[in-house]
Amino acid sequence: MSLADRGMGQSSVVRAKREQLLLLRGLRSIPVDSQVVLEMHCWEPMSAGQIAEVLSETEPAVRARLRKARSQLQAAIERLGNDPDERRSTLDDIDGWIRSLRGYWDG
């Protein structure tokens, strides 16, 4: 199957890569403990209860950490993104973009 078969033109592919790069830059700019909970939740994907068990924390504490991490990531994307449309499309589906980055590490 080609990109054309999937309805993606070259500009769509380039834009998607730019959004992934923006997200990656945003993730790298937030505190490591925030990165960890987002990665566990979006990449593994683990529930707040499962993360709480791994981190020896309560589920409400993990949910609060996830909210804080998302807020930090959103602020980072707003700060780092130059193109308003790119920022908006990245922010509209943060979880999906984080999952899309998984392929870079899964090989």
C-alpha positions in Angstrom: 0.0 0.0 0.0 1.3 3.4 -0.9 0.8 6.8 0.9 -1.4 7.8 -2.0 -3.6 4.7 -1.4 -4.0 5.9 2.2 -4.9 9.4 1.1 -1.7 10.9 2.3 0.2 13.3 0.1 3.8 14.3 0.6 2.7 17.5 2.4 0.6 15.4 4.9 3.5 13.2 5.6 5.9 16.1 6.1 3.4 17.8 8.4 2.9 14.7 10.5 6.7 14.4 10.9 6.9 18.0 12.0 4.1 17.4 14.6 5.9 14.4 15.9 9.1 16.4 16.2 7.3 19.2 18.0 5.9 16.7 20.4 9.2 15.0 21.0 10.8 18.4 21.7 8.0 19.1 24.1 8.4 15.8 25.9 12.2 16.3 26.2 11.6 19.7 27.8 9.4 18.6 30.7 10.7 17.0 33.9 11.7 13.4 33.6 9.1 12.2 36.2 6.4 13.7 34.0 7.9 12.1 30.9 7.8 8.7 32.7 4.2 8.7 33.7 3.1 9.9 30.2 5.2 7.2 28.6 3.8 4.5 30.9 0.3 5.7 30.2 0.5 6.3 26.4 3.2 3.9 25.2 2.8 0.8 27.3 -0.3 1.6 27.7 -0.8 1.3 31.4 -3.8 2.4 33.5 -3.4 4.8 36.3 -3.9 1.8 38.7 -1.1 -0.1 37.1 1.2 2.9 37.1 0.4 3.4 40.8 1.4 -0.2 41.5 4.7 0.1 39.7 5.6 3.5 41.3 4.2 2.5 44.8 1.8 5.5 44.8 -1.9 5.8 45.1 -4.1 5.9 42.0 -5.3 9.4 42.7 -1.7 10.6 43.0 -0.9 9.0 39.6 -3.9 10.6 38.1 -2.8 14.0 39.4 0.7 13.4 38.0 -0.8 12.5 34.6 -2.8 15.7 34.6 0.2 17.8 35.6 2.4 16.1 33.0 -0.2 16.7 30.2 -0.4 20.4 31.3 3.4 20.7 31.2 3.5 19.1 27.8 0.8 21.3 26.4 2.6 24.4 27.7 5.9 23.2 26.2 4.2 22.6 22.8 2.7 26.1 22.9 6.1 27.6 23.8 8.1 25.6 21.2 5.7 25.5 18.2 6.2 28.2 15.7 3.2 27.4 13.5 -0.2 27.9 15.2 -1.9 25.2 13.0 0.9 22.7 13.8 0.6 23.5 17.6 -3.2 23.1 17.5 -3.1 19.8 15.5 -0.5 18.4 17.8 -2.4 19.4 20.9 -5.7 18.0 19.6 -4.3 14.5 19.8 -1.4 14.4 22.2 -2.0 10.7 23.2 -2.1 9.7 19.5 1.1 11.5 18.7 2.8 10.0 21.7 1.8 6.6 20.6 3.1 7.4 17.1 6.5 8.1 18.5 6.7 4.6 19.9 7.8 3.2 16.6 11.0 5.2 16.8 12.1 3.2 19.8 10.4 -0.1 19.0 12.4 -0.2 15.7 
